[in-house]
Amino acid sequence: MTLSLAPDPQFLATAIEAVMRAGEAQMARFGGDIRVEKKGTIDLVTEIDLAIERDFRDMIATRFPDHEVLGEEFGAGSDSRQAPRFCWVFDPIDGTTNYAHGLPIFCSSLAFEIDGEPIVAAVYDPNRKELFTAERGQGARLNGQMLRVSAAESLIDSLLVTGFHYNVHKDPGKVIDMFAAFISRARAVRRLGSAALDLCYVAAGRFDGFWERQLQPWDVAGGALIVAEAGGRVTTMTGESYGSRKGSVLATNGRIHDAMLDVIRQVGP
């Protein structure tokens, strides 16, 4: 679907309000005694994740009763692999493991999609008080200032970032092989633990490229639009057109995109 008109301003206003409210809730309990449970061997959820998502779902049900919510903690009302007409894709805390351990690298991430196409996005880091936003066709911003990706032309001049999926402990070899391949070609590689912030940092020119496999829509839907609107390039790790439900992402400043794809292809699936 091609959307040529500017998005309704109430969508971005709602997105900003939602992620900033989430940030307030995160900081109110950060570093304190919170209940942490396991969704998987190393996949955590806190009571704060659950409370924030419940609050957000109530907000959308009140303002846009015909819209769906796809959230990390409570899923979707329909098959999450199929994009509904109007859908808010929400991660109440992206970087929950960091949050649960008192590490101040986490955020809330939100995108509004129409027929699977991201229209607006908002990502809020309450520790640095940084609000990243984007509207399709209107550019990306950090605290209201326009964002632009970096000008790095080669991998050896690039700072890259990646993430490890929650099943990495079962088969770490493939992840380590890819990590090693980029370490040998790039200036440096980092791993922060929040895909949404990784993407926003590519948009801001702090990183030059980001790759990760086995991602969920709420991990990337907001950040991917922010990268694209900041002048970057976003695809899957095989070079296919990006989609929040395709499971992997490669996001770069555009200049090093093909070089990163070459490395990924050399390492193999």
Buried (B, 14 or more C-beta within 10 A) or exposed (E): EEEEEEBEEEBBEBBBBBBBBBBEBBBEBBEEEEEBEEEEEEEBBBEBBBBBBBBBBEBBEEEBEEBBBBBBBBEBEEEBEEBBEBBBBBBBBBBBBBBBEEBBBBBBBBBBBBEBBBBBBBBBBBBEEBBBBBBBEEBBBBEEEEBBBBEBEEBEBBBBBBBBBBBBEEEEEEBEEBBEBBEEBBBEBEEBBBBBBBBBBBBBBBBBBBBBBBBBBBBBBBBBBBBBBBBBBBBBBEEEEBBBBBBBBBBBBBBBBEBBBEBBEEEEE
